[in-house]
Amino acid sequence: MDQVYKDLLKKNHMSLKRSISKGVIPVLEYLESTKIISEDMKERVECENKTPGDQASALLYLIKTRGRNAFQALYDALLHAEIYEAADVLKPDQGPHGPSYQALAPPGRSSSIGQGECDELSEDEPLPDYWPLAEQECDTFVLVKTIQDCTKSKQKLQKLYDHSLSPAGQDDYYSMLHKKRGFCLILSNQNFKHLEERKGTDRDVTHLNHLFTQLGYDTYVKKDQTSKGMKEILRKQVLDKNHTNYDCFILVILTHGEKGVVFGTYGRLDEKSQKPEDCLEVLDIRKEVCSVPSLLHKPKLIFIQACRGKQRDEGQSLNSGKKIKSDGDIGGQDAFSGGGESPNDPADSGGNQDIAAPNVTPEVLPRPSEETEQGPLSSDFDLKARKKPVAPPTKPEDELDACGEIVPSLADSFLAMSTTEGYLSWRNTKSGTWFIQAIVYVFSRFAYKLDINKLMEKVTRLVSKGEEEKKGYKQICEWTPTMRKTFYFFPGQSKID
């Protein structure tokens, strides 16, 4: 098989696997009948792989070894089995033959999404069988699906959007009126004075930037900030900003962390007291974002990628409920060991890209070994110095009208954390963190039809499939919504330019 065809199969492995798994047996039978694969090969693919997804994956690897006619034979087999979306991936110039959806496309290349039928409104579309994706499967430009890319369900989705803006619908749904939905602030810390470098975070930033820009947000990225710098950026870009002409606000923080806090670039745990230094408290960040007057009654989404402790999640057995992995006392010195990341690690240097989680390192906090001349920066988040608008004096009988509706302090906010309290969070040093890449994968494919809670259920499911390469550690994310209405991104839909 020509190298260009091998590269095409490699690049689109996950989308092809997902499509072919729906009818892998007819494809195998066709390839056997044309002598591209032998009967023995067909039986091995069927018997040695338990699920259709695994069978499809094995077939895609096998077909690359079957000679110069194998690519055309696979294309013919897909047409024969009526797996048109996969056939159109192999030869987009010959399609579309039927329903097709290409969620990821390289820069500068138009997608063929709109030429076929979109997925039905089912919430049960298949996700990848493993997570995170191999580097070659995620190193692509993010393309967000919208209802403009649909045919069958476009009318239903448009009706939902119109209802959300109606007087009756506004009681149940947040209004997404503006073409520019809102402001998205991304804070990413990679290089630290006392802690490990967070390799792979740039990939997260790039994909997040692509994702939220296409979802209609003005994005602003700031990197490598101390807690004081992060605090100042939050004040200027969020707290003192006028969000009147926006419908929503999004904050993403990518950094090291500990229980209840996220670290600036000078962050660490004090060697004696074990108290965090140069940090911001997550709860304070949420409170301050919710206090912005021009964001009152509007959804405020906060996504935080950071560790929340030192424990490694060893997982549990489905049958016995007992831990299936053990690494001794994880609460001791090993919790600060750095996860064993090394330039000489086979996974770091490429290795087998089909394992569940290559090149991963926990967002750990190495135990400080020395004091530096520059002391830690302030660890508080006192923004009381920020000037707040002074309301004009009112008479007692006018007080109710002047104040308007009083809502709870954290109302209309959504906080999603990459891991649960007390646990580490895992990062692939080449393709990014499990959590952020799951958000990008799910939101780009399903935001056009699912609300934020359904989206995060899929994100959680993906992250839970991850497994650290060396000892099989697991991870599960969590979110705490205080939303009073249902939130949809409604990508591609607006009433006000």
N, C-alpha and C positions, 0 to 999 in steps of 0.2 A: 504494500500500500504506500502511495506517495506520502511524503512527510506532511504536506499541506493538509491532507485528509486526516492524518493522525492528530495533527494539532487542532483541527476543527472538532474532532471527537473528544479530545482531551479538554478543550475549553468549554464545551457544552455538555460535559459528562452528566451533571446533575439534572439538567432539564431533559436530556435524552433518556436518562434512567427513569425519571418520573413518568415520562410519556410511554416508554416501551413497557414498563411494568404492568400497564393496563392490558397488554396483549402479547406478552413475551413468548408464549408457547407457539402461536401461529407464526411468529417471526422465526423462531428456531426451526420449525417444521419446513418453512419455505427455504431457509438457508441450507438445510440438509437435502432437500429435494434438488437443489441446484448444485450440490456437491461442494459448496463453499466450506461447509463443516461436515465432519463425519458423524455417523450415528453415535459413536462413542463420545465425541465431543458434546453432542446434544444432550446425551444422558448425564454426563458429568455436570453440565451447567444446571440441569434440572434437579439432580439428586444431591449435589454437594452444596446447594444454596437453598435455604428454607423458604425465603420470601420471594415474591415476584420482583421486588426491588433489587434484591441481591442477585437474582438470576439475570436481570437486565444489566446490572453492573458487570457481572462476569462476562456476559455476551459482548459488551462494548470493549472490554479488554481483549477478549479472544479474537474479535473481528479484525483487530489491527495486525494480527499475525497471519492472516489468511490470504495474502497475495494481492496483486494489483487490481483484481476484479471484485474484491470484497466490499469496497465502499459502494459501488454501483449495486451490488447484490443486496446490501443492507437497505439501500434506498428503495429498491424494488420490493423487498420484503415488507417494509413499512407501509408502502402503498397497498400491497396485497392484504395486509392486516388492518388496513384503514386507520393507521396511526398517523394521521396527516400532519399533526403539529410537529412530530419528530422528523417526518420526511421534509417538511419545510425548513427545518433547521439545517439539514444536510444540504439542501439545494433551494435556498430562498428564491433564486431567480426563476425556478420552475413552479412556484406556488403563487397564491395559497391554494391548497387542495381542500381545506376544510378548516375547522376551528384551530386557531393558532394564537399563541401568546408568547412573546419573547420578553421576559421581564428585565433582562440585562443586555445592553448593547454597548459596543465600544464607542468612544467619542467620535462625533462626526458622522455616524451611521444612523440613518433613520430606521425606526422599528416597524415591523410589519404587524404590530398589534391590531391596528384598526382595520386591517383587511379581512379579518376573520371574526368569528363569534367569540365573545368573552365567556369566561366560566359562569356557570349558573350561580345563584346567590347562596349556594351551600357554604357552611362554615367548616366543612370537614374535608377540604382539599388537602391532599397529601403534603407533608413536609419532608425534608431530607431524612434518610434513615440514620444518619450520624451527624455530629456537630463537634467542632466547627468544620466548615468546608475546607478542602485542600486549597493551597494558595492559588493554584491555577484556575480553580473554580470560582474564586471570589474576586480575582484581580480584573474586574470589569467595571465599566461605567454604570452607575445606578440609573435605572429608568423607571419612573413611577407610573403605575397604571392608573388611568382615570376612566370615567364613564364614557368619554369620547372614544375610547378604545373598545367599547362594547356594542353589540347589536341586540341580542335577545333581551338582556336585562337593563338596557339603557333607560327605557321608559320607567321602570320601577324605581331605579335609583334617582332619576330626575324628579319623580313624584315625591320621594322621601325628602330630597333637598328642598323642594318648594314647600312641603308641609312644615319643615323645620323653621321656615321664615314666616309662616302664617301666624296670626294671633293665637290660635290654639296650639300650634306646634312649638311656639317660643316658650311655653311653660315646660316643655319636656326636652327640648334640644337647644344647645348653644348655637346662636346664629353665626354663620360664616358668610358674611356679606361681601367683604372686600377681596379684590383680586390679590392684594398684598395682605395676607392673613394676619401677619404679626411679626414680631421681632424674635429672633433666635440667637441667643448668646451661647457660644461654645468656649469653655475654659479647659485647656489641656496642658497638664504639666508632665513633661518627659524627663527633664534633667533636674536632679536634686543634689543638695549639698551633702546630706547624710544618708540618703536612701538610694536604692537601686534605680538605675535608669529604666524608664517604662518603654522599652522597645516595642514597636508596633502601634503606638498610639497615633502616629501620623496617618496610618491607614484608616483608623477610626474617624479621625477628623475629616479626611478627604471624603469618605463615604457619607458621613453625617451632613457635610456641607452640600453634597449633591442631593441627598434625600430631602432636606428641609427647604432648599431652594426650589425644588420642583413641587413641593407641597405648598409653596406660595409664601415662604417666609424670607425676610431680610436677615441674612446670617452675618454674624460678627464673631471672628475667631481671635482669641488671645492665648498665647502660649507662655509657659514657664513663669508663673507669677508666685510671689510670696503671698501669705495670707493678707498682708497689707495691700498688695497689688490687686489681689482678687476682690478685696473689699472695695477698693476705689473704683474698679471697673464696674462692679455691681451697682455702686452708687451713681456713677455717671451714665451708664448704659441702660439701667433698669429703673432704679428708684427715682431719679430725677428726670427721667424721660417721659414725654407725653405720648401715651399709648391710645389716645382718643380715637384715632382713625385706624386702629388695629382691632382685630377680633379676638386675639389670643396671644399668649407669650410662652416661649419655650426656653428653658435653661438646661444646658448639658455640662456636667463637670466630670473630667477625666483626670484622675490623680491617684496618689496613695491615700489610704485612710485608716481609721481605727474606729472603735465603737463610738458612734455619734458624731464623728468629726471627719473632715477632709483636710488634707495637708497642703500647705504651700511648699515652695521649693526648698525651704529651710526646715521643713517639718521633721519631726522625730518624736520618739518617746524618751522622756528624761530618764537617764540611766539609773538614777536613784529612786525617784518617786514614781516612775513609769507613767507620768502624766504627759499628754500630748502637748507639743509646742508648735508654734507657727501654724495654726489651724483655724478653721471656721466650723462652728457647730451647724450641723445639718438643719436642725429645728429652727435655729435663728435665721438661716438663709430662707427657709420656707416662710417664716413669719414676715420677714422684711419684703419678700416678693409679694405676699398677699396684702401688704399694707399700702401698696401703690394705689393712689386714688383713681387713676385712669384705667386701672385693671380690675376695679370692683365689678363684680358680677360676670367677669370674663374668665374663661378657663386659663389656668396657669400650670403648665406641665414642666416637671423637673425630673431629669434623668441623671443619676449619679453612678459612675463606674469607679468603684474604689473598694478596697477591703474594708471589712467591718469588725475585724478581730484577727486572731492568729490560728484558729482551728482549721484543720483540713477536713472536708466532708468525705468520709470513707464510704458512704453509701450504705444501704441496707438490702438484705436478701428479701426477695418477694415472698419466699416460702416461710422462712424462719424469723424474719425481722431482725436478724443479727447482722452485725457489721461484716462485710465480705472482704474488707481490706484492713490491714492493721500496720501501723508504722510506729508502734511503741507509744511513748508519752508525748502526744502532739502538743501538749500544753507547755512543754519545756523548751530547751534551747533550740530544738529542731524547728520550732515554729518560726525562728528567725534565720533559717539557714539559707534563704534565697531561692529555694525551689530547685536547686541543682542546675540552674541554667549555665551553660558553658559554650564558648565559641566552638569547642570541639565536639559538642553534642551532635550525634548523627542526625537527629531530627532538625537541629538548628542549621545544619549545612545542606538541607534538602531532604535527604532520607526518603522513607516511604510515605508518599503523600496520601495514602488511602487509610491511614490510621485515624482514629476518631479525633485525636487532639494533638497534632505535632507541634513542637516548638512552643510549649506553653510554660509560663512562669507565673506564680502567684503574685498578686500585688502585695508583697510582703514588706515588713518593716524590719530590716536587719538591726540587731541590738547595737546601739552606739558604742564605739570602742574608744572614742576620744572626744574631748571638748575642743571647740574651735574658738579662735579669738573673737569672732563675731558672735554675739549672743543671739538667742532665738528672738524672733519678732513676736509681736503681741499675738496672743492666741484667742483674744476675745473678738466679738463681732458687734461692738457698740457703735451703732449707727445713729445714736440719738443726736449727734451733732448735726445731722442732716436737717436743713431747714424745712419745716413743714408749713403748708399754707395756713394762715391764721384766719379763722372764720370771723366775720363781723359779729359784733354783739347783737344778741337777739333777746326779745322779751320772752318770759316764760311761756306765754300762751302761743308763741311762734316756734317754740323749740322743736316740736315734732316735725313740722313742715321743713324746717331748716336742715334737720339731720337726715330726713328721708328714711328709707328702710335700713335697719341695722342688721347686719349679717354676721355670723360667727367669724372669728379672726382668720381661720384657715379655710374658709369656704371657697369652693370652686377651684381647688388645687389638686394636683395629682403628682405624687412623689413615687418614682420607680427606682429601686436600688438593685445593683447588679448581683447582690448576694444577701443572705440572711444575716441577722445580727450575730456577731461572734466568729464569723467565718471569712476565709480568704476568698478572693475573686481571681479567676484565671484569665491569662492573656497569652495569645499566640504572638510570638515575637516578630512574625512576618505578616500575618493577616489581621491582627488586631485582637480585641477582647471578645470573648464568647458572647457577652451580653450586648455590646453595641452592634456587632455584626448580625446578631439575631434581630435586633430592632430594625436595622437597615433591610435585611432580607424580608421580614414580615411586612413592614410598613409599605415597602415599595410594591409589594404584590397584592396586599389586601386592604390598604387604607381606603380604597375607593368604595368599599362595601361593608366594612366592619367598624364598629365603634371601638374606642380606646381600650375598653376592658376585654373585648374579644381579641383585639390585636395583642394585648399583653399576655393573654392566655396562650397564644401561639408562641410568643417570645419565650415564655417560661418553659413551654414544652420543648422548644429547641435547645435552650440552655441546659435543660436537665438531661439531654442526650449526650452532652459533652463528657469526655473522660480523659483526665490527664494521662499522658502517655506512660510515664514511668511506674506509677503506683495506682492508677485508676481512680484518682480523686474526682469527686463530683461537685456540682454547683447548682444552685437553684436561686432564681431572682425573686423579688417580691415587690409589691407596690401597695401604697396606701392612698386610696382616693377619698377626697372629701367633696366630690363633684355633686352638685344638686340637679344636674341635668345630664342627658346623654351627649357625649362628645364624638362627633365624626369629623375627620379631616376634610371630607368632600373635595378631594383634589380636582382641579380643573373647572370648578363651579363657583360662580360669583355673580353678584348683582351690581357692585360698584367697582369701577376701575381705579 
